[in-house]
Amino acid sequence: MHGSWDVSQLADPCRTLTQEEVVQVLKIPVNPALKVDSWPPVCAFGITPGSAPSHRARSPA
């Protein structure tokens, strides 16, 4: 990482992916996008605990 780069001044990573698109792919509700000032800058969508489908391990037959 270059020490003089200010990630808050870079283009918003959330501009290319919408909340609706994430919901469509994951099939569960997600929180609105949150820009994370990290390197590289990322866009985070929070998932509410308990909203994801539960997957149980099957016992071997």
C-alpha positions as CSV (number, residue, x, y, z in Angstrom):
1,M,0.0,0.0,0.0
2,H,1.3,3.4,-0.9
3,G,1.4,5.6,2.3
4,S,0.2,8.8,0.6
5,W,-3.0,7.3,-0.8
6,D,-6.2,8.5,0.9
7,V,-8.7,5.7,0.4
8,S,-11.6,8.1,1.3
9,Q,-10.8,10.1,-1.8
10,L,-11.0,7.0,-4.2
11,A,-14.1,6.2,-6.2
12,D,-16.9,4.6,-4.1
13,P,-16.7,0.8,-4.5
14,C,-20.5,0.6,-3.8
15,R,-21.2,2.3,-7.1
16,T,-21.1,-1.0,-9.0
17,L,-23.2,-3.3,-6.9
18,T,-26.6,-2.5,-5.4
19,Q,-28.4,-3.8,-2.4
20,E,-31.1,-5.2,-4.6
21,E,-28.5,-7.2,-6.7
22,V,-27.0,-8.7,-3.5
23,V,-30.5,-9.7,-2.3
24,Q,-31.3,-11.3,-5.7
25,V,-28.1,-13.4,-5.6
26,L,-28.2,-14.4,-1.9
27,K,-32.0,-14.8,-1.6
28,I,-32.0,-13.2,1.9
29,P,-32.3,-9.6,3.1
30,V,-29.2,-7.6,3.5
31,N,-28.4,-4.3,5.1
32,P,-27.7,-1.2,2.9
33,A,-24.2,-1.0,1.5
34,L,-21.4,0.4,3.7
35,K,-18.2,1.7,2.2
36,V,-15.2,0.4,4.1
37,D,-12.2,2.6,4.0
38,S,-9.6,-0.1,3.7
39,W,-7.1,-1.1,1.1
40,P,-8.4,-1.9,-1.4
41,P,-11.7,0.0,-0.6
42,V,-14.6,-2.5,-0.4
43,C,-18.4,-2.4,-0.2
44,A,-19.9,-4.4,2.6
45,F,-23.5,-5.6,2.9
46,G,-24.4,-6.8,6.4
47,I,-26.5,-10.0,6.9
48,T,-28.9,-10.0,9.9
49,P,-28.2,-13.1,12.1
50,G,-30.9,-15.7,11.6
51,S,-31.9,-14.5,8.2
52,A,-29.7,-16.9,6.3
53,P,-31.0,-20.3,5.4
54,S,-29.9,-23.0,7.8
55,H,-28.0,-25.9,6.4
56,R,-28.0,-29.1,8.5
57,A,-25.4,-31.7,7.9
58,R,-26.9,-34.9,6.7
59,S,-26.0,-38.2,8.4
60,P,-24.3,-40.7,6.2
61,A,-26.7,-43.2,4.7
